[in-house]
């Protein structure tokens, strides 16, 4: 592995650790909504049915969680494109 590859890997590991830490600081409902939207690729409607809340509540949880992540991860260029995953499915 080249020196540049080693630096990139270390930067990625640091960024991932920052993401994990930022996610762990979110309220449980926001973290769960984001994990279901991103990790399980569920829509708002699917998440709403899964957790038993209206779709607009899911949207609020995801938006608030992403705003908090954006602030927490602003020093990591890898995360500059954080956006609402539902917009990718339109």
C-alpha positions in Angstrom: 0.0 0.0 0.0 1.4 3.4 -1.0 1.7 6.2 1.5 -1.2 8.1 -0.2 -3.4 5.0 0.2 -2.4 4.7 3.8 -3.4 8.3 4.4 -6.7 7.9 2.6 -7.5 4.8 4.6 -6.6 6.5 7.9 -8.7 9.5 6.9 -11.6 7.2 6.0 -11.3 5.4 9.4 -11.3 8.7 11.2 -14.3 10.0 9.3 -16.2 6.7 9.9 -15.4 7.0 13.7 -16.7 10.6 13.6 -19.9 9.4 11.9 -20.4 6.6 14.4 -19.9 9.0 17.3 -22.3 11.6 15.7 -25.0 8.9 15.1 -24.6 7.7 18.7 -25.4 11.3 20.0 -28.7 11.5 18.0 -31.9 10.9 19.8 -33.0 7.2 19.3 -35.9 8.1 17.1 -33.8 10.2 14.7 -31.0 7.6 14.6 -33.5 4.8 13.9 -35.2 6.7 11.1 -31.9 7.5 9.4 -30.7 4.0 9.8 -33.9 2.6 8.3 -33.8 5.1 5.4 -30.2 4.7 4.6 -29.2 1.3 5.8 -32.5 -0.6 5.0 -33.4 1.8 2.1 -36.9 2.1 3.4 -39.2 4.9 2.3 -40.9 7.3 4.7 -44.1 5.4 4.3 -42.4 2.1 5.1 -40.6 3.5 8.1 -43.8 5.1 9.3 -45.6 1.7 9.1 -42.6 0.0 10.8 -42.4 2.3 13.8 -46.0 3.3 14.0 -45.9 7.0 13.4 -47.2 9.3 10.6 -44.9 9.8 7.6 -44.5 13.5 8.3 -43.0 12.6 11.8 -40.5 10.3 10.0 -39.6 13.1 7.7 -39.1 15.5 10.6 -36.9 12.9 12.4 -34.7 12.4 9.4 -34.4 16.1 8.6 -33.5 17.0 12.2 -31.1 14.1 12.4 -29.4 15.0 9.2 -29.1 18.6 10.3 -27.4 17.5 13.5 -25.1 15.2 11.5 -24.2 18.0 9.1 -23.1 20.2 12.0 -21.2 17.4 13.7 -19.4 16.3 10.6 -18.8 19.7 8.9 -15.0 19.2 9.2 -15.1 16.0 7.2 -15.3 16.7 3.4 -16.5 13.1 2.9 -19.8 14.1 4.4 -20.4 17.5 2.7 -23.1 15.9 0.6 -25.3 14.7 3.4 -28.9 15.0 2.2 -32.3 13.5 2.7 -32.2 9.9 1.3 -35.9 10.1 0.2 -35.0 12.7 -2.4 -32.9 10.0 -4.2 -36.0 7.9 -4.7 -38.2 10.5 -6.3 
